Amino acid sequence: MSRLSPDDDDARFIRRLFLTLGVIALAATLYFIGDLLILAFGSVLGAIVIHAIAEIYNERLRIPARPALVAAILTVLALIVFLGWLFGVEFRTQVNVLVTRLPGILEEIGDQLSISPVGAKVVDAVRAAFAGSRVAQDIGGLAEGAGQLAINALLVLVGAIFFAVDPKVYERGFLLLMPPSKRAVVEDALGDTASTLRLWLRAQLIQMTSMGVLVGLGLWWLEVPSAAALGLLSGLSEFIPYVGPVAAMIPALGLAATQSVSHVLWALGVFAAVRVIQTNFVTPFVTSRVVAIPPAMTLFSVLAIGAVFGLFGLFFSAALLVVIYTLIRSLYLRDTLGEDIPRSRHRTLFDSAGNERDSPEKLD
């Protein structure tokens, strides 16, 4: 046997070595382009939102598919402009009060807590944790340069429009990268993921609306300054489980402290009461048929995703967790272990053998 060609053991070792190096290279690539990947994921999420609105126009108003898609894109743009006008014009005074008073109020609260030895240790621990977290560093960077946030948001919006206009092109290209025998399985998993995300987004919209309205009305009843802006901020914060509502509660308590200590306690009572209503009535009603992820898994997964991908990763962490959970159900539990998990109904590009179907361009 020629020693120029490796024997079976050497060939097996070389294959494993190259496989290991490939996995390491892939992990390094994902780490270094993590910010770009999370923006791309946000664009995909935005495209799903656009298509969900287009389906409403198409099914309820009987608008043809293409005009309905255009109307959905215009609706999303109008909503973004409305939110910009709401915070930039209508709530400008309230937002200015919120921004200018918050640092001083937090400093006063820290000074009051530092009077006692236990309070001083708590304040030191919070400051150390805030200074050492990547999310906190990202927030500080955004405070210094909001332009980067605007550019990233614009990239997500433009990418969402591109993905929404012709999603099958990107889906077909991704599936062609898979082995032919696995294309149909991966396509089914993508269909399950898209259906689950669509339902999850509807549930999130209901929870965000109820949270914002209830908190806003409660703070308005307490005569807390900027109640409308705080209610809207609380509603938007529901998109980030656990972390978002806690972060949104801080400015509300800070502005309540400008009135009196009793206002702070009453504001805490409002948030506690709204959370009880959300947890026991709203959330079980809207999410019971979508996806049931254990709370502890949700909490630590959100924190882990935020630590890896930064602020934008924290913002999209809940949706990313839903995707990971659905893919595990579809690819591992159903197609690998053979569990009886139903498949979603959607049009497919590839048959069970992984071959492309005829005239895929006619699918929309």
Secondary structure as UniProt FT lines:
FT   TURN            3..4
FT   HELIX           8..32
FT   HELIX           34..60
FT   HELIX           65..85
FT   HELIX           86..90
FT   HELIX           92..113
FT   TURN            114..115
FT   HELIX           117..132
FT   HELIX           134..144
FT   HELIX           146..165
FT   HELIX           167..176
FT   HELIX           180..182
FT   HELIX           183..221
FT   TURN            222..223
FT   TURN            225..226
FT   HELIX           227..237
FT   TURN            238..239
FT   TURN            241..242
FT   HELIX           243..257
FT   TURN            258..259
FT   HELIX           261..277
FT   HELIX           278..282
FT   HELIX           283..287
FT   TURN            288..290
FT   HELIX           295..315
FT   HELIX           317..327
FT   HELIX           328..334
FT   TURN            335..336
FT   TURN            352..353
FT   HELIX           360..362
//
